[in-house]
Amino acid sequence: MKIVITSLVAALAFATTVAHADDAAPAGKALYKEKCVMCHDKTGMGTGLLSRRVKVAELLLRTDPNAAYITAAARSGIGNMPAITRGEVSDKDLQAIADYLTQPLEARK
């Protein structure tokens, strides 16, 4: 019985996480366009600087994003990218952006 309850709790947690990511996708896309695209589109300064370190610098074309890395880089800043404060982008909005950027490439178009 304990195994069944544990399995049900795990399944519910997974379903909630998947539903949250699906719900965040439209919001994440809009937030990415509002908060990030000015530096991270194909002609942005962030893309140009990032292209010195990685093969695919445009964030929307990357196939290897990691949500934890995205949020940490945004909060701490990285290289020439300044730290993004919670006053600029809330934790919830930053997570929505990270969820959007970690979707499969086809889903981001």
C-alpha positions in Angstrom: 0.0 0.0 0.0 2.8 2.4 0.9 4.4 1.8 -2.6 1.1 2.6 -4.3 0.7 5.8 -2.4 4.3 6.8 -3.1 3.9 6.1 -6.8 0.7 8.1 -6.9 2.3 11.1 -5.2 5.3 10.9 -7.6 3.0 10.7 -10.6 1.0 13.6 -9.4 4.1 15.7 -8.8 5.4 14.9 -12.3 2.0 15.7 -13.9 1.9 19.0 -12.1 5.4 19.9 -13.2 4.6 19.0 -16.8 1.4 21.0 -16.7 3.3 24.0 -15.1 5.9 23.9 -17.9 3.1 23.8 -20.6 1.3 26.7 -18.9 4.4 28.7 -18.7 5.4 28.3 -22.4 3.2 31.1 -23.8 4.1 33.4 -20.9 7.7 32.5 -21.2 7.8 33.2 -24.9 6.2 36.7 -24.3 8.6 37.4 -21.4 11.6 36.3 -23.5 10.6 38.7 -26.2 10.0 41.5 -23.7 13.0 41.0 -21.4 15.7 39.1 -23.3 15.4 39.4 -27.1 17.0 42.8 -27.3 20.4 41.2 -26.5 19.8 37.6 -27.4 18.3 37.7 -30.9 20.5 37.0 -33.9 21.9 40.6 -34.0 22.0 41.3 -30.3 25.2 42.2 -28.4 24.7 39.1 -26.1 24.6 36.8 -29.1 27.7 38.4 -30.6 29.7 38.1 -27.4 28.4 34.5 -26.7 29.4 33.4 -30.2 33.0 33.8 -29.1 32.5 30.9 -26.6 29.9 28.6 -28.1 29.1 27.3 -31.6 25.4 28.3 -31.4 25.0 31.6 -29.6 21.4 32.5 -30.5 19.4 31.3 -27.5 16.4 30.3 -29.5 18.5 28.0 -31.6 20.3 26.2 -28.8 19.5 22.6 -28.2 21.4 22.3 -24.9 19.8 24.8 -22.5 19.6 24.1 -18.8 16.9 25.8 -16.7 19.0 26.0 -13.6 22.0 27.5 -15.5 19.7 30.0 -17.3 18.3 31.3 -14.0 21.7 31.3 -12.2 23.3 33.2 -15.2 20.5 35.7 -15.2 20.6 36.4 -11.5 24.4 36.4 -11.1 25.3 37.8 -14.5 27.9 36.1 -16.6 30.7 37.6 -18.7 29.5 40.9 -20.0 25.9 40.2 -19.1 24.8 42.1 -16.0 22.9 40.4 -13.2 19.1 40.7 -13.6 17.5 41.7 -10.4 14.2 40.4 -9.0 12.9 44.0 -9.5 13.5 43.7 -13.2 12.3 40.1 -13.6 10.5 38.2 -10.9 11.5 34.6 -9.9 8.2 33.4 -11.4 8.8 35.2 -14.7 12.5 34.1 -14.9 11.4 30.5 -14.4 8.8 30.9 -17.2 11.6 32.2 -19.5 13.8 29.3 -18.5 11.0 26.8 -19.1 10.4 28.3 -22.5 14.0 28.1 -23.5 14.3 24.5 -22.4 11.5 23.3 -24.5 12.4 21.2 -27.5 13.6 23.5 -30.4 10.5 22.8 -32.5 8.2 24.0 -29.6 10.0 27.4 -29.4 9.1 28.4 -32.9 
